[in-house]
């Protein structure tokens, strides 16, 4: 769990820093630090769902090939 919190802290820090450096606004940096990681979390959820389907198809192919051989 410590690794997860560490990664989250880095993620928020990077989002804030990039937003701040690009705009010079603490408010924009803060908004990006909140919004971007939240959007990224949702995107990652769907990314994982797609990869699980891909892996299931690959395993199905391997199993079919083993039966045929």
Helices and strands as residue ranges (DSSP letters): H 2-23, H 26-68
